Amino acid sequence: MKKIKLIFISLLVSSSVFAGAEGGGGGAFVKAKFMSKAQAIARQIRIPGENVDKINLVDLEALLSEIDLSVSDTTLKDKNGESVDALNFYPENKRKLILYGPSWSKTLSNDEIVYILVYHEILSLLGIDDTNHKVSRAFQIRPAIFSGSIYLIEGLYETSNRNLCAFRLVRTADSSMLILEATDNSRASRACSQPGQLVKAQKDPSNPNQYFIAGTKNSLVVLSETAFSAYDGNGEDLFTLSKPAIQ
């Protein structure tokens, strides 16, 4: 395998625990479903070209990891005394969000509007004006990317210059795309790509195991369920990742 250059990796690679039974036993379900939708939104807008609203990805990751989310069966009132389905406390508290359980239990099952409404709450907690859903109403999830996606590999991989870098490789359910993500791991070397930077590669119609990286002449080739290689436009081997050095 040819020597890996970290500069290439940096160019190539451009949650929450739910517990409790709030809201008469349905709170845990509502929280889990809400966060699942929020994480799907986050995964999509981390893909180059999908962050059309220019969300600060560092702030987004911090929000999703630190959010103080609760569910209430009691009708929520805003500062004007109007009934609302969700209540946040921005800017005094940039992490606290209360959902009205009876309403959200229905909303979270409505695929036509759920991502718009979840995105609206995310924007509000990030301090982005989404009055009358002027930003969120244009958001569209790409279900083919995330519905039934298969995680091929994930872990810490040792590069040829002895850096440990954290990666996750995802193949979409329809096998049309690979998504390579730099993930967060406290044991990863500082020289590795920052978490959340993604590369997506489209399937080569003539080779079921080869995927071309958008905007480049480079490609990813799946070698097995736990290994893949990257090649440049001339077919030169740039690097290979196989079994993680550390699980």
Contacts in CASP RR format, 6 or more apart in sequence:
PFRMAT RR
TARGET T0000
AUTHOR 0000-0000-0000
METHOD contacts of the structure
MODEL  1
MKKIKLIFISLLVSSSVFAGAEGGGGGAFVKAKFMSKAQAIARQIRIPGE
NVDKINLVDLEALLSEIDLSVSDTTLKDKNGESVDALNFYPENKRKLILY
GPSWSKTLSNDEIVYILVYHEILSLLGIDDTNHKVSRAFQIRPAIFSGSI
YLIEGLYETSNRNLCAFRLVRTADSSMLILEATDNSRASRACSQPGQLVK
AQKDPSNPNQYFIAGTKNSLVVLSETAFSAYDGNGEDLFTLSKPAIQ
1 160 0 8 1.000
1 237 0 8 1.000
1 239 0 8 1.000
1 240 0 8 1.000
2 160 0 8 1.000
2 236 0 8 1.000
2 237 0 8 1.000
2 238 0 8 1.000
2 239 0 8 1.000
3 160 0 8 1.000
3 161 0 8 1.000
4 159 0 8 1.000
4 160 0 8 1.000
4 161 0 8 1.000
4 238 0 8 1.000
4 239 0 8 1.000
6 159 0 8 1.000
6 161 0 8 1.000
6 163 0 8 1.000
6 191 0 8 1.000
6 192 0 8 1.000
8 238 0 8 1.000
8 239 0 8 1.000
9 159 0 8 1.000
9 165 0 8 1.000
9 192 0 8 1.000
9 193 0 8 1.000
9 239 0 8 1.000
10 193 0 8 1.000
12 180 0 8 1.000
12 199 0 8 1.000
12 213 0 8 1.000
12 218 0 8 1.000
12 230 0 8 1.000
12 238 0 8 1.000
13 167 0 8 1.000
13 180 0 8 1.000
13 181 0 8 1.000
13 182 0 8 1.000
13 193 0 8 1.000
13 197 0 8 1.000
13 198 0 8 1.000
13 199 0 8 1.000
14 48 0 8 1.000
14 197 0 8 1.000
14 198 0 8 1.000
14 199 0 8 1.000
15 35 0 8 1.000
15 39 0 8 1.000
15 64 0 8 1.000
15 65 0 8 1.000
16 35 0 8 1.000
16 39 0 8 1.000
16 64 0 8 1.000
16 65 0 8 1.000
16 67 0 8 1.000
16 69 0 8 1.000
18 28 0 8 1.000
18 31 0 8 1.000
18 32 0 8 1.000
18 35 0 8 1.000
19 28 0 8 1.000
20 27 0 8 1.000
20 28 0 8 1.000
21 27 0 8 1.000
21 28 0 8 1.000
22 28 0 8 1.000
22 31 0 8 1.000
22 70 0 8 1.000
22 71 0 8 1.000
22 72 0 8 1.000
23 71 0 8 1.000
23 72 0 8 1.000
23 73 0 8 1.000
23 101 0 8 1.000
24 73 0 8 1.000
26 71 0 8 1.000
26 101 0 8 1.000
26 105 0 8 1.000
27 71 0 8 1.000
27 101 0 8 1.000
29 105 0 8 1.000
30 71 0 8 1.000
30 99 0 8 1.000
30 101 0 8 1.000
30 104 0 8 1.000
30 105 0 8 1.000
30 108 0 8 1.000
31 69 0 8 1.000
31 70 0 8 1.000
31 71 0 8 1.000
31 99 0 8 1.000
33 108 0 8 1.000
34 69 0 8 1.000
34 99 0 8 1.000
34 104 0 8 1.000
34 108 0 8 1.000
34 118 0 8 1.000
35 64 0 8 1.000
35 67 0 8 1.000
35 69 0 8 1.000
37 108 0 8 1.000
37 114 0 8 1.000
37 115 0 8 1.000
37 118 0 8 1.000
38 64 0 8 1.000
38 118 0 8 1.000
38 122 0 8 1.000
39 64 0 8 1.000
40 115 0 8 1.000
40 141 0 8 1.000
40 146 0 8 1.000
41 115 0 8 1.000
41 118 0 8 1.000
41 119 0 8 1.000
41 122 0 8 1.000
41 139 0 8 1.000
41 141 0 8 1.000
42 60 0 8 1.000
42 61 0 8 1.000
42 64 0 8 1.000
43 145 0 8 1.000
43 146 0 8 1.000
44 50 0 8 1.000
44 141 0 8 1.000
44 142 0 8 1.000
44 145 0 8 1.000
44 146 0 8 1.000
45 51 0 8 1.000
45 53 0 8 1.000
45 55 0 8 1.000
45 57 0 8 1.000
45 60 0 8 1.000
46 57 0 8 1.000
46 181 0 8 1.000
46 196 0 8 1.000
46 197 0 8 1.000
46 198 0 8 1.000
47 145 0 8 1.000
47 179 0 8 1.000
47 198 0 8 1.000
47 200 0 8 1.000
48 198 0 8 1.000
48 199 0 8 1.000
48 200 0 8 1.000
48 214 0 8 1.000
50 142 0 8 1.000
51 57 0 8 1.000
52 138 0 8 1.000
53 123 0 8 1.000
53 128 0 8 1.000
53 135 0 8 1.000
53 139 0 8 1.000
55 126 0 8 1.000
55 128 0 8 1.000
56 126 0 8 1.000
57 196 0 8 1.000
59 126 0 8 1.000
60 122 0 8 1.000
60 126 0 8 1.000
61 184 0 8 1.000
61 195 0 8 1.000
61 196 0 8 1.000
63 94 0 8 1.000
63 95 0 8 1.000
63 122 0 8 1.000
63 125 0 8 1.000
63 126 0 8 1.000
66 95 0 8 1.000
67 95 0 8 1.000
67 97 0 8 1.000
67 125 0 8 1.000
68 93 0 8 1.000
68 95 0 8 1.000
68 96 0 8 1.000
68 97 0 8 1.000
69 97 0 8 1.000
69 98 0 8 1.000
69 99 0 8 1.000
70 97 0 8 1.000
70 98 0 8 1.000
70 99 0 8 1.000
71 98 0 8 1.000
71 99 0 8 1.000
71 100 0 8 1.000
71 101 0 8 1.000
71 104 0 8 1.000
72 98 0 8 1.000
72 99 0 8 1.000
72 100 0 8 1.000
72 101 0 8 1.000
73 100 0 8 1.000
73 101 0 8 1.000
73 102 0 8 1.000
75 83 0 8 1.000
75 100 0 8 1.000
76 83 0 8 1.000
76 84 0 8 1.000
76 85 0 8 1.000
76 86 0 8 1.000
76 87 0 8 1.000
76 98 0 8 1.000
76 100 0 8 1.000
77 83 0 8 1.000
77 84 0 8 1.000
77 87 0 8 1.000
78 84 0 8 1.000
78 87 0 8 1.000
84 100 0 8 1.000
85 99 0 8 1.000
85 100 0 8 1.000
85 103 0 8 1.000
85 104 0 8 1.000
85 107 0 8 1.000
86 97 0 8 1.000
86 98 0 8 1.000
86 99 0 8 1.000
86 100 0 8 1.000
86 104 0 8 1.000
86 121 0 8 1.000
87 97 0 8 1.000
87 98 0 8 1.000
88 96 0 8 1.000
88 97 0 8 1.000
88 98 0 8 1.000
88 121 0 8 1.000
88 124 0 8 1.000
88 125 0 8 1.000
89 96 0 8 1.000
90 124 0 8 1.000
90 125 0 8 1.000
90 127 0 8 1.000
91 127 0 8 1.000
94 125 0 8 1.000
94 127 0 8 1.000
95 125 0 8 1.000
97 121 0 8 1.000
97 125 0 8 1.000
107 113 0 8 1.000
107 114 0 8 1.000
107 117 0 8 1.000
108 114 0 8 1.000
115 139 0 8 1.000
115 140 0 8 1.000
115 141 0 8 1.000
116 133 0 8 1.000
116 136 0 8 1.000
116 137 0 8 1.000
116 139 0 8 1.000
117 136 0 8 1.000
119 135 0 8 1.000
119 136 0 8 1.000
119 139 0 8 1.000
120 130 0 8 1.000
120 133 0 8 1.000
120 135 0 8 1.000
120 136 0 8 1.000
123 129 0 8 1.000
123 130 0 8 1.000
123 135 0 8 1.000
123 136 0 8 1.000
124 130 0 8 1.000
128 135 0 8 1.000
129 135 0 8 1.000
130 136 0 8 1.000
144 172 0 8 1.000
144 173 0 8 1.000
144 174 0 8 1.000
144 176 0 8 1.000
145 172 0 8 1.000
145 177 0 8 1.000
145 179 0 8 1.000
146 172 0 8 1.000
147 173 0 8 1.000
148 172 0 8 1.000
148 173 0 8 1.000
149 170 0 8 1.000
149 171 0 8 1.000
149 172 0 8 1.000
149 173 0 8 1.000
149 179 0 8 1.000
150 170 0 8 1.000
150 171 0 8 1.000
150 172 0 8 1.000
150 173 0 8 1.000
151 168 0 8 1.000
151 169 0 8 1.000
151 170 0 8 1.000
152 169 0 8 1.000
152 170 0 8 1.000
152 171 0 8 1.000
152 178 0 8 1.000
152 222 0 8 1.000
152 225 0 8 1.000
152 226 0 8 1.000
152 228 0 8 1.000
153 167 0 8 1.000
153 168 0 8 1.000
153 169 0 8 1.000
153 225 0 8 1.000
153 226 0 8 1.000
153 227 0 8 1.000
153 228 0 8 1.000
153 241 0 8 1.000
153 244 0 8 1.000
154 167 0 8 1.000
154 168 0 8 1.000
154 169 0 8 1.000
154 183 0 8 1.000
154 244 0 8 1.000
155 166 0 8 1.000
155 167 0 8 1.000
155 168 0 8 1.000
155 183 0 8 1.000
155 185 0 8 1.000
155 244 0 8 1.000
155 246 0 8 1.000
155 247 0 8 1.000
156 164 0 8 1.000
156 165 0 8 1.000
156 166 0 8 1.000
156 185 0 8 1.000
156 187 0 8 1.000
156 188 0 8 1.000
156 244 0 8 1.000
156 245 0 8 1.000
156 246 0 8 1.000
156 247 0 8 1.000
157 164 0 8 1.000
157 165 0 8 1.000
157 166 0 8 1.000
157 167 0 8 1.000
157 241 0 8 1.000
157 242 0 8 1.000
157 244 0 8 1.000
157 245 0 8 1.000
158 164 0 8 1.000
158 245 0 8 1.000
159 165 0 8 1.000
159 239 0 8 1.000
160 239 0 8 1.000
163 189 0 8 1.000
163 191 0 8 1.000
163 192 0 8 1.000
164 187 0 8 1.000
164 188 0 8 1.000
164 189 0 8 1.000
164 192 0 8 1.000
164 245 0 8 1.000
164 246 0 8 1.000
165 182 0 8 1.000
165 188 0 8 1.000
165 189 0 8 1.000
165 192 0 8 1.000
165 193 0 8 1.000
166 182 0 8 1.000
166 183 0 8 1.000
166 184 0 8 1.000
166 185 0 8 1.000
166 187 0 8 1.000
166 188 0 8 1.000
166 192 0 8 1.000
166 195 0 8 1.000
167 180 0 8 1.000
167 181 0 8 1.000
167 182 0 8 1.000
167 183 0 8 1.000
167 241 0 8 1.000
168 180 0 8 1.000
168 181 0 8 1.000
168 183 0 8 1.000
169 178 0 8 1.000
169 179 0 8 1.000
169 180 0 8 1.000
169 181 0 8 1.000
169 220 0 8 1.000
169 228 0 8 1.000
169 241 0 8 1.000
170 178 0 8 1.000
170 179 0 8 1.000
170 180 0 8 1.000
170 181 0 8 1.000
171 177 0 8 1.000
171 178 0 8 1.000
171 179 0 8 1.000
171 222 0 8 1.000
172 178 0 8 1.000
172 179 0 8 1.000
175 203 0 8 1.000
175 208 0 8 1.000
176 202 0 8 1.000
176 203 0 8 1.000
177 200 0 8 1.000
177 201 0 8 1.000
177 202 0 8 1.000
177 203 0 8 1.000
177 211 0 8 1.000
178 200 0 8 1.000
178 201 0 8 1.000
178 203 0 8 1.000
178 211 0 8 1.000
178 220 0 8 1.000
178 222 0 8 1.000
178 228 0 8 1.000
179 198 0 8 1.000
179 199 0 8 1.000
179 200 0 8 1.000
179 201 0 8 1.000
180 198 0 8 1.000
180 199 0 8 1.000
180 200 0 8 1.000
180 201 0 8 1.000
180 220 0 8 1.000
181 195 0 8 1.000
181 196 0 8 1.000
181 197 0 8 1.000
181 198 0 8 1.000
182 192 0 8 1.000
182 193 0 8 1.000
182 194 0 8 1.000
182 195 0 8 1.000
182 196 0 8 1.000
182 197 0 8 1.000
182 198 0 8 1.000
183 195 0 8 1.000
183 196 0 8 1.000
184 195 0 8 1.000
184 196 0 8 1.000
187 246 0 8 1.000
199 213 0 8 1.000
199 214 0 8 1.000
200 213 0 8 1.000
200 214 0 8 1.000
201 211 0 8 1.000
201 212 0 8 1.000
201 213 0 8 1.000
201 214 0 8 1.000
201 219 0 8 1.000
201 220 0 8 1.000
202 211 0 8 1.000
202 212 0 8 1.000
202 214 0 8 1.000
203 210 0 8 1.000
203 211 0 8 1.000
204 210 0 8 1.000
204 211 0 8 1.000
204 212 0 8 1.000
204 219 0 8 1.000
207 221 0 8 1.000
209 221 0 8 1.000
209 222 0 8 1.000
209 223 0 8 1.000
210 219 0 8 1.000
210 220 0 8 1.000
210 221 0 8 1.000
210 222 0 8 1.000
211 219 0 8 1.000
211 220 0 8 1.000
211 221 0 8 1.000
211 222 0 8 1.000
212 218 0 8 1.000
212 219 0 8 1.000
213 219 0 8 1.000
213 220 0 8 1.000
217 232 0 8 1.000
217 233 0 8 1.000
218 230 0 8 1.000
218 231 0 8 1.000
218 232 0 8 1.000
218 233 0 8 1.000
218 238 0 8 1.000
219 230 0 8 1.000
219 231 0 8 1.000
219 233 0 8 1.000
219 235 0 8 1.000
220 228 0 8 1.000
220 229 0 8 1.000
220 230 0 8 1.000
220 231 0 8 1.000
221 228 0 8 1.000
221 229 0 8 1.000
221 230 0 8 1.000
221 231 0 8 1.000
222 228 0 8 1.000
223 229 0 8 1.000
223 240 0 8 1.000
223 242 0 8 1.000
224 242 0 8 1.000
226 242 0 8 1.000
226 243 0 8 1.000
227 240 0 8 1.000
227 241 0 8 1.000
227 242 0 8 1.000
227 243 0 8 1.000
228 240 0 8 1.000
228 241 0 8 1.000
229 237 0 8 1.000
229 238 0 8 1.000
229 239 0 8 1.000
229 240 0 8 1.000
229 241 0 8 1.000
230 237 0 8 1.000
230 238 0 8 1.000
230 239 0 8 1.000
230 240 0 8 1.000
231 237 0 8 1.000
231 238 0 8 1.000
232 238 0 8 1.000
END
